[in-house]
Amino acid sequence: MAQEIKVPTLGESVTEATIGEWLKQPGDPVKQDEPVASLETDKVAVEVPSPVAGVMGEHRVKVGDTVEVGAVIATIADESGAGETTPVEKREAPQPADQKAAPAPAPAAEAAPAPAPAAAKSAASDAVTMSPAVRRAVIEHGVDPTQIKGSGKDGRLTKEDVIAAAQARASEPAATTTAPATAPPPSSAPADGTRREERVKMTRMRQTIAKRLKSAQENAALLTTFNDVDMTAVIATRDRYKDLFAKKHDIKLGFMSFFAKAACLALKDIPSVNAQIEGDEIVYFDYVDISVAVSAPGGLVVPVVRDADSKSFARIEKDIADFGARAKAGTLTMEDMKGGTFTISNGGVFGGLMSTPIINPPQSAVLGLHRIEDRPVVRDGQIVIRPMMYIALSYDHRLIDGREAVTALKTIKEAIEDPARMLIDL
């Protein structure tokens, strides 16, 4: 008996999604709860699991189609009825016998043997179930997924498996790649200098990011204030306690937890920086939910560290590390990114020296962090070298005055330069 596969509930206020890719093709065996399709929502990619074990039936929609919650996107025959609902297998089974009985078509079948290996490879690739993140890694690194042994659950490939395979291939002896020295590179540019273009449709997430950022510029009165921070004290504190911290909490002590706690001090002192505009009202929060910008395969996402003001350094570090790992694996959920009263974006990990970050609506402010570099500064009348970082606070001037923004950024600077302030709430 055929079972319908429907679009699951995607989260609060999310009513539709786009079919990103089919992970199972008609006729493929499917286990219960095994992903059969990937949906792209405004914020995350969501996998659709099979409700039963059986054989994949027809696809009711195509890749790129928009579907609503509860819509039927495919069918699957459960194990009890698989034999009755897959007559294709019954029809295909006797075909070899028929071909042997009719000798005339045999030469035609042998006339074009070349496509067979490609077809076999394509079929084998389709049989490998991959998450969106893994599939993107396969395409990016140009590896054959059928030649990689998966280390994930039920032998599924992980992104790390793909990267390791790509690195192993790159480290093969140079002789194997340079032997045909006299042959021209197959990927060399055409002799006539023809230039090519490639058009790729924007993913639903990228479209949403574009709309939200443009909306922020159009609807908010954006302004950015800058300061620089001497990281000497934080670096010394981190170096002194990082081993003990890792041993006790099983997580590395990074800089993000320091900035998160410093931001909490500033937001408590300047409540408007942690507030939002709703219509003609200002909403103030007595808690701090910090959205942390992390990179995902489909773009920048901002999962939320909830109640950061009441969490320990270790808990904040664990939350951020978990978000980063799940963002790369494409397993963040809508609930992870729901809400948020303030955002921290660390462009320094990519080498950025200075930027003007854009707020994450409906929030009213965002803190931008940048790379640490040694620069000459004056201390007690002497020019000395210190590890310095530029920090930026972009804010909605409709709600936050310049004095408040500068004061909040100065509070963050002072807390980082004297970490003891965060312990005694100064």
ZAMARGU-4260 file (C-alpha; in steps of 0.2 Angstrom, whole numbers, plus 5000, padded with zeros to 4 digits):
<rodrens>
0) 5000/5000/5000 | 5007/5017/4995 | 5011/5029/5009 | 5011/5048/5006 | 5026/5059/5011
5) 5020/5076/5016 | 5029/5092/5020 | 5032/5092/5039 | 5029/5107/5050 | 5043/5119/5047
10) 5042/5131/5062 | 5033/5146/5068 | 5027/5158/5054 | 5035/5147/5041 | 5022/5140/5029
15) 5031/5135/5013 | 5048/5129/5007 | 5057/5125/4991 | 5062/5107/4985 | 5081/5108/4986
20) 5085/5091/4980 | 5078/5073/4980 | 5089/5061/4991 | 5080/5046/4984 | 5074/5042/4967
25) 5059/5031/4962 | 5063/5013/4965 | 5077/5016/4978 | 5075/5006/4994 | 5071/5017/5009
30) 5073/5014/5028 | 5061/5021/5040 | 5065/5039/5045 | 5079/5040/5032 | 5079/5057/5023
35) 5071/5056/5005 | 5071/5075/5001 | 5079/5091/5007 | 5068/5107/5008 | 5075/5125/5008
40) 5066/5137/5020 | 5070/5155/5023 | 5083/5151/5036 | 5088/5132/5036 | 5088/5117/5025
45) 5076/5103/5032 | 5077/5085/5028 | 5060/5076/5025 | 5061/5058/5033 | 5052/5043/5026
50) 5037/5038/5037 | 5040/5019/5033 | 5052/5007/5026 | 5050/5002/5008 | 5053/5007/4991
55) 5052/5025/4984 | 5038/5029/4973 | 5034/5044/4962 | 5039/5062/4965 | 5024/5073/4965
60) 5034/5089/4963 | 5051/5094/4955 | 5067/5102/4962 | 5064/5121/4963 | 5045/5119/4966
65) 5037/5129/4981 | 5027/5118/4992 | 5016/5122/5008 | 5016/5113/5025 | 5006/5097/5023
70) 5007/5096/5004 | 5010/5078/4997 | 5027/5078/4988 | 5030/5059/4985 | 5024/5042/4989
75) 5032/5027/4996 | 5027/5008/4996 | 5029/5001/5013 | 5038/4984/5015 | 5022/4974/5016
80) 5016/4981/5000 | 5032/4984/4991 | 5030/4969/4979 | 5013/4974/4974 | 5017/4992/4971
85) 5033/4991/4961 | 5028/4982/4945 | 5043/4989/4936 | 5054/4976/4944 | 5043/4962/4938
90) 5043/4969/4921 | 5062/4971/4920 | 5066/4954/4927 | 5062/4944/4912 | 5070/4956/4900
95) 5087/4947/4899 | 5078/4930/4894 | 5068/4939/4880 | 5084/4946/4874 | 5093/4929/4873
100) 5078/4922/4864 | 5079/4935/4850 | 5097/4935/4844 | 5094/4949/4831 | 5095/4963/4843
105) 5111/4957/4851 | 5123/4966/4839 | 5113/4983/4842 | 5116/4981/4861 | 5134/4978/4858
110) 5136/4992/4846 | 5137/5006/4859 | 5146/4999/4875 | 5154/5015/4880 | 5140/5023/4890
115) 5138/5008/4901 | 5152/5013/4914 | 5145/5031/4915 | 5127/5025/4917 | 5133/5013/4931
120) 5143/5026/4939 | 5127/5038/4939 | 5116/5024/4946 | 5129/5021/4960 | 5130/5039/4964
125) 5111/5041/4965 | 5111/5026/4977 | 5122/5036/4990 | 5111/5046/5002 | 5119/5063/5005
130) 5113/5077/5016 | 5113/5095/5007 | 5130/5099/5015 | 5138/5083/5010 | 5132/5085/4992
135) 5138/5102/4991 | 5155/5096/4997 | 5156/5082/4984 | 5152/5095/4970 | 5165/5107/4977
140) 5179/5095/4979 | 5175/5085/4963 | 5176/5067/4972 | 5166/5052/4968 | 5155/5048/4983
145) 5153/5030/4979 | 5172/5028/4982 | 5171/5035/5000 | 5168/5025/5015 | 5155/5034/5026
150) 5158/5036/5045 | 5141/5043/5049 | 5126/5034/5056 | 5122/5018/5045 | 5137/5021/5035
155) 5131/5038/5028 | 5144/5050/5021 | 5149/5066/5032 | 5156/5082/5026 | 5172/5077/5035
160) 5173/5061/5025 | 5172/5070/5008 | 5186/5083/5014 | 5197/5069/5020 | 5195/5060/5003
165) 5199/5076/4993 | 5214/5079/5004 | 5220/5061/5001 | 5218/5063/4982 | 5228/5079/4983
170) 5242/5071/4992 | 5245/5057/4980 | 5262/5057/4972 | 5265/5071/4959 | 5271/5058/4946
175) 5254/5052/4944 | 5247/5069/4940 | 5262/5075/4930 | 5266/5060/4919 | 5257/5065/4903
180) 5268/5081/4902 | 5267/5082/4883 | 5248/5082/4883 | 5239/5099/4884 | 5228/5102/4900
185) 5210/5096/4897 | 5203/5111/4906 | 5214/5124/4898 | 5205/5140/4891 | 5199/5139/4873
190) 5211/5145/4860 | 5199/5158/4853 | 5198/5166/4870 | 5180/5163/4872 | 5173/5169/4889
195) 5159/5159/4898 | 5146/5164/4910 | 5136/5153/4922 | 5119/5157/4929 | 5114/5149/4945
200) 5097/5152/4953 | 5098/5159/4971 | 5093/5148/4985 | 5078/5152/4995 | 5090/5156/5010
205) 5100/5168/5000 | 5085/5176/4993 | 5079/5179/5011 | 5095/5185/5017 | 5096/5198/5002
210) 5078/5204/5006 | 5081/5206/5025 | 5097/5215/5023 | 5090/5227/5010 | 5074/5229/5021
215) 5086/5234/5036 | 5094/5247/5025 | 5078/5254/5019 | 5068/5254/5035 | 5081/5258/5049
220) 5091/5273/5051 | 5108/5264/5051 | 5124/5272/5059 | 5140/5264/5065 | 5152/5269/5078
225) 5170/5262/5080 | 5182/5259/5094 | 5198/5249/5096 | 5202/5236/5110 | 5218/5231/5118
230) 5217/5213/5119 | 5232/5210/5130 | 5222/5206/5146 | 5210/5194/5138 | 5224/5185/5129
235) 5234/5184/5145 | 5219/5177/5154 | 5215/5165/5141 | 5233/5158/5140 | 5233/5157/5159
240) 5217/5147/5161 | 5214/5138/5144 | 5221/5121/5149 | 5212/5121/5166 | 5196/5127/5157
245) 5197/5114/5144 | 5200/5100/5156 | 5186/5105/5167 | 5173/5110/5154 | 5178/5099/5139
250) 5178/5114/5128 | 5191/5127/5122 | 5191/5144/5130 | 5189/5157/5115 | 5186/5175/5114
255) 5168/5175/5109 | 5162/5171/5127 | 5172/5186/5133 | 5163/5197/5121 | 5146/5190/5124
260) 5148/5193/5143 | 5155/5210/5140 | 5140/5214/5128 | 5128/5208/5142 | 5135/5221/5154
265) 5133/5235/5141 | 5115/5230/5136 | 5110/5230/5155 | 5117/5247/5157 | 5110/5254/5140
270) 5093/5245/5138 | 5089/5253/5122 | 5103/5244/5113 | 5094/5228/5118 | 5077/5234/5113
275) 5066/5233/5097 | 5053/5244/5088 | 5036/5237/5085 | 5024/5249/5077 | 5024/5265/5088
280) 5030/5255/5103 | 5048/5251/5110 | 5049/5234/5117 | 5062/5232/5131 | 5069/5215/5136
285) 5075/5210/5154 | 5085/5196/5146 | 5099/5195/5133 | 5097/5182/5119 | 5113/5184/5108
290) 5112/5179/5089 | 5129/5173/5084 | 5133/5174/5066 | 5140/5158/5059 | 5144/5152/5041
295) 5133/5139/5034 | 5134/5131/5016 | 5120/5141/5010 | 5125/5158/5018 | 5126/5167/5035
300) 5114/5161/5048 | 5112/5167/5066 | 5107/5154/5079 | 5103/5161/5096 | 5112/5159/5113
305) 5098/5161/5124 | 5099/5169/5141 | 5117/5173/5138 | 5117/5186/5153 | 5114/5171/5165
310) 5125/5158/5157 | 5143/5154/5161 | 5158/5156/5150 | 5159/5137/5147 | 5140/5136/5143
315) 5142/5150/5130 | 5157/5142/5122 | 5148/5125/5121 | 5133/5133/5113 | 5143/5143/5100
320) 5154/5127/5096 | 5138/5117/5094 | 5130/5130/5082 | 5146/5131/5072 | 5147/5112/5069
325) 5128/5110/5065 | 5129/5125/5053 | 5142/5116/5043 | 5133/5100/5044 | 5117/5109/5038
330) 5107/5102/5054 | 5102/5119/5062 | 5083/5120/5066 | 5071/5134/5065 | 5070/5134/5084
335) 5089/5138/5085 | 5087/5154/5075 | 5071/5160/5083 | 5071/5177/5092 | 5087/5185/5097
340) 5089/5203/5105 | 5106/5207/5100 | 5119/5200/5087 | 5138/5198/5087 | 5147/5195/5070
345) 5165/5190/5070 | 5172/5195/5053 | 5190/5193/5061 | 5190/5174/5058 | 5191/5178/5039
350) 5204/5192/5042 | 5193/5207/5041 | 5201/5223/5048 | 5186/5234/5049 | 5168/5233/5043
355) 5150/5241/5046 | 5139/5227/5050 | 5120/5228/5046 | 5108/5225/5060 | 5097/5209/5060
360) 5079/5215/5060 | 5069/5217/5071 | 5085/5219/5082 | 5092/5237/5084 | 5110/5234/5086
365) 5124/5222/5080 | 5142/5221/5087 | 5156/5218/5074 | 5172/5210/5079 | 5188/5210/5068
370) 5205/5203/5067 | 5218/5205/5081 | 5235/5212/5075 | 5250/5220/5083 | 5250/5239/5082
375) 5260/5253/5090 | 5250/5262/5104 | 5254/5275/5117 | 5254/5269/5135 | 5260/5280/5149
380) 5269/5291/5137 | 5278/5277/5128 | 5275/5269/5111 | 5273/5251/5114 | 5266/5236/5103
385) 5250/5229/5108 | 5237/5216/5101 | 5223/5227/5095 | 5206/5224/5088 | 5194/5236/5080
390) 5176/5234/5085 | 5160/5242/5078 | 5143/5244/5084 | 5130/5247/5070 | 5113/5253/5077
395) 5096/5260/5072 | 5097/5278/5076 | 5078/5279/5077 | 5079/5271/5094 | 5097/5272/5100
400) 5105/5289/5102 | 5123/5292/5097 | 5128/5294/5116 | 5120/5278/5120 | 5129/5269/5106
405) 5146/5276/5110 | 5143/5272/5129 | 5138/5254/5125 | 5153/5251/5114 | 5165/5259/5127
410) 5158/5248/5141 | 5162/5233/5130 | 5180/5240/5127 | 5183/5242/5145 | 5176/5225/5150
415) 5188/5217/5138 | 5203/5227/5143 | 5199/5223/5161 | 5190/5206/5162 | 5188/5207/5181
420) 5174/5219/5177 | 5164/5205/5171 | 5166/5196/5187 | 5161/5210/5198 | 5147/5217/5186
425) 5156/5234/5183
</rodrens>
